[in-house]
């Protein structure tokens, strides 16, 4: 089992050496960066270079970046990012913001970009078509930077595990994978059955725990615990603490 830690629980503070040192001291050497700009300003090349230097100096792996929920310099208030907007202008604005996140790979290599299929949206086939148009473009942009796209399951009718499988079957996007979020799955009816259904497309999984301390998260999960107590242990697992 390979464990990592999402920086989501630290996203209210700048991603600098102080925060990263705390995470490393707790024993985590594989990280997912929750890319909200107060945390990691991916539009500021100097900030990105500083983070990249820390990862290189400490031989820590950046497993993935998670697309922020909103564009702009604040955590909230900007454009809600969605690849499934039916309005073309909003979809292009969202893709432009996602490409800025992907550009981080030029300084800080990472393997996966985690994003949601949409927001808290109702299902509509037209949104599948809109998301396909977006992802077809973004996956090629990511490939040029060595990054694979992962769709994370959410609680919404558009983004639950069953719907993600329908979307990937409908679009035949064979090189787009799934990041299985255990917490979201629990809130939509269960873990084991949907995980078994999507396991052939899953490249990563995430489990959540309230509380910001990386040491507390490590103790709570425990050595050898595999997120749900039910799931096979052949996937890289990213633990997430929330503030």
C-alpha positions, 0 to 999 in steps of 0.5 A, a space after each residue: 500500500 502506498 499512502 500519500 497526503 492531500 494538502 487540502 487540510 492546509 489550503 488556508 495557508 501558503 504551501 511553503 517549507 513550514 507546511 511541507 516540513 510538517 507533512 514530511 516529519 509525519 512520514 508522508 513522502 507522496 503528496 497531492 496538492 490542492 491547487 487553490 491559489 491562496 495555497 499554491 498560486 499556480 499563476 506565479 512562476 516564482 511560487 511554483 519554482 519555490 515549491 518545486 525546489 522543496 520537492 526536489 531537495 527532499 526527494 518527495 513525490 508530487 503524486 497529483 494536483 487537484 483542480 480548484 473549485 473556483 478560478 481566481 486568487 481567492 478560495 471562492 467567488 470566482 468562476 466555478 470551474 466545470 468542464 461540463 458547462 453547456 455555455 461555450 464561453 464558460 467552458 472555455 474559461 474553465 479549460 483555460 484555468 485548468 491548463 494553468 494548473 497543468 502548466 505547473 508540471 513544467 516546473 514541478 512534475 506530477 503524474 495526475 490531475 484530479 478534477 470533477 466532471 461537473 459541479 453539483 449539477 443534474 445529469 443531462 446527456 448534453 453535459 456529457 457531450 460538453 465534458 467530452 469536448 473539454 476533456 478531449 482537449 485537456 487530455 492532449 494538453 496534459 499528455 504533452 506535460 506527462 500528466 494523466 487526467 483523473 475524474 473524481 467521483 462526487 455526490 452529484 447526479 453528474 459525478 457519482 461513480 455509476 455516472 462516471 462509468 457511463 460517461 467513460 463508456 459513452 465517450 471511450 476516453 480510454 486514457 482518462 482514469 478515476 480517482 475514487 473518493 471514499 468519503 463521497 462514495 459513503 455519502 451516496 450509498 456505499 463504498 465496496 460495490 461502486 469501487 469494485 465497479 470502477 476499479 479497472 479505471 481507478 488509478 488513485 483513491 482518496 479518503 478523508 478525515 477531519 482535523 489538520 494535523 498530519 500526525 493525527 491523520 497518520 495515527 487515525 489511519 494506522 499502519 496497513 489500514 486500507 481506507 474502507 476496511 473492505 477495499 483491495 490494497 493495490 492502489 495508491 491512496 491519498 489521505 485527506 484531512 480537512 480544516 
